[in-house]
């Protein structure tokens, strides 16, 4: 069986100062030169400060690699107007590399003098055009510097790709095989639907995380569609993950429906003009008369501000909802007196056990900021609770999204999203429901479907479908999620995922 083998290096941080570990670079380069690699991808931060003397040294060091080499810029490379020097010493900032049955499309995600990233405007359109141009290729690889989904063990979630949700959506729509990146100095591999997201650690920089050592990744693409990624550390330790694309892509539920959930968010009840009172009243009628779910989940921002007048109004609306409810506070809910008022009107959310279905609420909202946090103690509690109910269908409910949402500016809204996402996927959580960002989106990461609700009745949303809520149907063999338009009740499929076997 044929196979393409790629070495993925990143974050070399070449400099005359102490940040660069020359011996680690030489050791990895020697392994690559001896190995049967078809080519090498370097996903940025070649230099440490983007200075001319560093680029001169980098050009010399990179010549040691005796394989075809794709190199793209990182945030450190564009410091001090280093993007001009990158083109002089390294090559184009964006480009295409073709190989047998495949293509690498690399794109500059850097913003001068910022650690954050963006693939916006012209570059986003350019990337879309290239994906359309090479749509017939069996293997489509997109390479950029910045990470696409939150990573564990990186400290506070920041320096993100501002339009990560749009980029993720674009890659999924175009059947991209692999997104390869660096930036956070942590090696990691996630499967998002059939897209592999491959983060390299740092090849030759002293700044590793939690005492880790330097590493690089080995990517193997097989003719039958399998993708295997191996994280190889300079100590010789290896971790390998393999994925085979799911076929067929369309499923029809064959078992009976066990449970139905209406998931909503951002009702933002208030007396402001942006609150669509009639829309929320219509949704309440739909829930009671037509949909008749077993449970209603509200993922936060029930009110626009934490004042008693708004809570009184919200209580009047939601007491009309007949099915059982579980409500978690969003950041708007706990502004001003909201922390006390939420508990007074709706109570503290607690674990809800309904036969084989267990709903686990997670509190992430903080006072007076849209930035959320679960915290190290909260993560430990979440992991223990998931393990306590192992064997049941566990649904984690929280306000802040743990995956980027299309059409919103990602600024690391959950500051420990990487570690929280790791807990959720490590424990094989059956379903995660979130509600921040004003747009509906659903993807499966590893074995865990993660579904974000749009705004149910607030005019300031980001959803072309309009105000909406989600209808989650759990069958014996799969989970089906529909997005339902709040005014008309029309539906569109948001996601359908096979259930894992216990």
N, C-alpha and C positions, 0 to 999 in steps of 0.2 A: 504493500500500500504506500502511495506517495505521501510525502510530508514536507512541509516548509518549516525550517527551524530558524528562529530569530532570537538574538540576544538583545535584551532591553536594559540599557543603563540610564542613569539619571543623576543629577545633582552631584557632579564631580567637584564643583567649586574650586576650579584651578586658580591658584594664586601663589605668589612668592611668600605669603604670610603663613601663619600656622594652621589655617583652616583646611588646607589641602593635604591629604595623606597620600603621598606619591607611591608608597609601597603597596597600598591597597589598590590603587589604580593599575599599577603594573601587574599585580597578581591577577586581577580580573581580566585585563587585556590579554595576558598570556593564556588564560583559560579559553577566552573567546577565539584567539588565533589558532589554538590547538583543536578547538571543537569544530564540528561539522555544521557551522552556521551559514545560512544563505545570506543574511545581512544583519546589520546592527541598527537599532533605533536609540538615539540619545534624546530624552524628553526634557532637556533644558537645565538651566543653571550650570552651564559649562564653566563659567567664570564666577568669581565671588563678588566683584563689584563693577563688572563691565568696563574695566580700564584697558587702555591699549596694551600695556605690558602683560596683562593677564590674557588678552586675546592672542598676543604673540606666543605666549607660553602654551596656550590651549591648542593653537594650530599645530605646534610642534608635538604636543602630547597625543592629539587625535590621530596624527599620522602613524602612530604605533599600531593602530587597529588595521589589520590586513584583510578586512572584509568591506563590502559596500556599506556605506554609512549614511543614515538619515539623521540629521541634527536639526533641532528646533530650539527657539529661545525660551529662557525662563525669566522670571522676574528679576533675578540678580544680573542677568546678562544685559538687560535694558536700562540698568542704572547708569547715570552719568552719560546719557544719550548713547548708551552702548549698542542700541539697535542699529545705528549707522555702522559701527565697527563689526557687528555680527555679519552683515552682508559683505563687508570687505574681507574678513578673515575666514568666515565659515561658509556662508552661502545664503540662499533666499530664506526669508522669514516664513513664507508659506509655499507649499509645493506638493507635487505628486511623485511618488516612486512606484513604478509598476514592477510586479514580479509574476511568476507563473501562477495563473489562476487568481491573481489578487492585485490589490493596490493599497498603498499607504498614502493617505491624504493628511499632510501635517499643516497645522494652523497655529499662528502666533496668538496666544491667549493673554499676552502681557499688556499691562497698562504702565506707561513710563512713571517711574518713581513710586509706584504702589506695589504692594505684595499681592493684592487682589488681582483677579483675572476677569476677562470678558471676551466672548467671541460675538461681537455685536455688529450691527449695521452691515457694511459692505462685506466683512469677513464671513458673517453668518450666511449671507446670500451666496457668496463664493463657495462656501462649504456645501451648501444645498445643491448648487449647480454641479459641483464635482461628484457628489453622491449620485445625482441623476445621470451624469455622463458615464460613470463606471458602474451603473446599477446591475450590469450583467455579470460582474465579477463574483466568483464563488466566495472569496474572502475580501471583505472591505474593512480596513483598519483606519481609524481616525486617531491621530496622535496630537496631543497638546500638552502644555506643561501643568495646568491646574487640574485638581481633582474634581470629579463630577458628582459623587455622592459622599456624604460625611465619612470620615475615616476614624477608626479607633486609635487610641494611644497617641493622639496628637495634641493634647492639651485643649485649649479653648478653640471651638470651631470658628475660624476666621480665614482670611485670605482665600475666600471661595471664588468660584466662577460666578459672577453676578447673574448671568442668565443661564445658570446650570439647568434649570427646568426646561427651557426652550431647547437647549442643546441635547439633553437627554431624550426629549420627545422627538427631535429630528432624527437622531441616530436609531431610535426604535422603529420609527416609521419607514426608514430606508434599509432596514435589515442589516445594520452594521454588525460585523462579527466581533470586533474588539475595539475598545477605547483604551488607549495606553497613555499614561501620564506619570508625573513625578511630584515634585513640589514639597510634600509634607515629610519627606525623609522616613517614611514608614512603608514597608512593603505590604501589599494587601491585594486580594483577589475577590471580587464579588461577581455573582451572576445576577443580572437584572433582565428578567424575561430570557431572551436568547442572546443578549449582549453581555460579553465579558468585559468587566472594567478592571484593568490591570495597572495597579500602582507599583512603581519601583521604589525601593528605599534609596539611600544615597550610596553611590559607588565609591566615593573617595573623599568625603567630607567628615570632619571630626564631630559635627553636630548630628549625632544619632539620638533616637528617643529611647528612654527608659533603659539605658545601658546597652542598647543593641550594637551589632557590629555592621560593617559595610556589606553590601549585597548587590546582586543584580538578578533579573528575572529571565527565565528561558521560556519562550513561547513556541509551541509546536502546533501547527495547523495540519490536520489530516484530511485526506480526500473525502472521507465519509462525513465531514462536517464537524468532527470532534475538535475541541480546543483544549490543549493542556498547558497550564502555566505552572512553572516551578520557580519558587523563590529560593535562590542559592546564596548562602552567606559565605563569607571568606573563610569561616571555620570549617566549611564543608557540609554543614547542616542544610538539609533540603526539605521543603514542604511543597507538595504537588496537589493541584486541584484540576479536575477534568470535567468538561461539560460536553454533552451531546445535545444538539438542538432538539426541541420537543416537536414531534410530528404525531398526528396532524395538529394544525394550529387552531382549528375550530372544533369545539366540543359541544355535545348535546347532553344535558343532564339525563342520566338514565335511572337514577334512584329517586326516592320521594323527597319532597321538601321537608326539612326538619324544623327550620327556624327562619323567621323573617325579621329584619331590622330596618327601621327608617333611621338614616344617619343625616343629621343636619348640623349646620354651624353658622355663626355670624348672623343671627337674627337682629342683633343690635337694637333691641326695642328702645325707643326714645320718643321725644316729640319733635325731633329734627326732621327736615324735609326728606332726608335720605332714607328714613325708615318707611318701608312700604307695608303699611298696616293691612290693607286688603289682601296683599300677597300672602302674608303670614296666616291670616284668617282662612284663606283658601287652602293652604297647606294643612292646617288643622282639620278642616273638613275632609280633605283627601285621606288623611291618616285614619280618621274615625269611620268614614263611610265606605271607602273604596279599598284601601290598602290593608287595613286591619293587621298591622304587624304584631309580633310577640313582644317587641321592645322598641322604644324610641331612644336613640342616643343623641345628645346634643354636645358637640365638641367645642363648646366655649364661645365667648362673646355673645351671651344671651342679651345683654344690655349694652348700650353704647357708652355708658359711664356709670360708675358705682354709686348712684344716688337713690334714695328711697322711692322717689316718684317713678323712676324707671323700673325698679324692681317690683313695685306694686303692679305696674302694667304688665310686665313679663309674667308675673305669677298668674294674673287673670287669663292670659293667653294659654299658658301651659297647663293650668289646672283643667282646661277643657280637653286636653289630650287624654283619651281613655286608656290606651295601653300603658304598661309599666314603663317607667322612664329612668335613665341614668344620665346625669348632667355633670360635666366637669367644667370648672371655670376657665375662661380665657383671660388674656391680659386686660381687656376692657372691663371685665366683670369685677376685678379687684382694685380698680382705681378708687380714690377717695375713700368712702366707707364701705366699698364693695366687698372686702374680705369678710367683714362681719355680716353684711346684708345677704351675701350668697348663702352662708350657713343658716341664717335666720329664715330665709324664704324657701331654700331648696335642700338644705342639709349638707353634711359632709359626704362626698361620694365614697362608697365602700364597695368591696368586692361583692359581686352579685352572682350567686350560683343558681342556675335554672336547669336542673337535670344535668345533661352532659355539656351544657354551654356554661362557661364561666366568663364573666366580664370583669376585667381588672382595670380600674381607673388609675391614671398616673397624673399627679399634679405637677404642672410645669410653669405656670404663670408666676410672674414676679410683679411687685409693686411698680407702677408708673413707667413700665417699659414693655415694648413688644418682644424683647429678647427673653426667652424662657430658659429654664434649667431644671433638670431632674436631680442632679447632684450625685456625688459618689455614694452617699448613704441611700438615696432614692434608687440608684441603679442596683445596689445590693438587695434592697427590699424587693424590687421588681424581679430580679433573678430568682430570689428565694420563693416568691409567690408563684412564678411560672413553674418552678420545679414542684411546688406543693400540689399543683393541679395538673401535673403531667398525666397524659392519657385522656384528658378532657379536651374539648374544643375551646381553646383559650383566646379571648378577644381582649386586646389591650386598647384602651380608650384614653386619648389625651388631646390637648389643644394644639400644641405646636407640631408642625410637620417634621418628620425625620428624613424625608426625601425632598429634593427641590421640586417646586411646582412651576409649570409653564406660565408664562406671561406675568411673572412677578420677579422683583429684584431680590435675589438671594443675598442676605447679609449675615448668614449664620444665625437664624432666628432661634434655634435651640442650640445654646452654646456648647453643650456636651452631646450633640446629635450623633457623633461618630461612635462614642462609647455606648450610648443607648441603642443605636442600631445594631451594634455588635451583640449586645445582650439579647435583643429580640430575635436576631437570626441564629445565634448560637443555640438558643433554647428551642428553636423551631416553632416559634409562636404561630398559631394557626391563622390569625388575622389581626391587623393593626388599623384602627380608625383614628384619623386626625382631622383637624379643621382650621388650619391657619393659612392665609394667603389668598383667599377669595377666588379660588378656582378648583374645580374637581379634577382629580388625577388618581390613577391607580396603576401600580406595577407590583410585580412579584420579585423580591430580592431574596436570593437563595431559595428557601422554601416558604417564605413568609409574604403573603399579599399585604400591601400597604395602601390604604385607600384614604384620600383626602377629600373632604366635602367642600363644595363652594359655598357661597353666601346664599342663605335661604330667603332673606327679605331686606337686604341692605343694598341700596342703589350703587354704592361705591365698591364694585367688585371687579374681577378681572376675567370674567367668563363669557366668551362669545355666545354661549348657549343661554345666557341670562341667569336670573336667580334660579337656584336649583337645590335639590337635596338628593341623597343617594338611597336606593332601595337594595338592601343586601339580602340575598336569598341563599341560605345554607342547605345544600342537598347532601345526601349520603355520600356522593362521590365528587362533588365540586362546590365551589363558591361562585355565584354569579352576582355581579354588581351593575345595576342600572342607574344612570343619572336621570332624574325626573325634573322636568321644567316646572318651576313653582306655580306659574300662572295657568298654563295649558294642560299640564300633566303628561305632555309628550315625553317619550323616553329615548335614550340612546345607551348602547352598551358601553360600560366603562371598563369592565374586565371580567374575564371568566377563567378560573384556575382550578385545576384538579386538586382534590384534597389528598394530603399525604396519608399513607396507610400507617396506622398505629400498630 
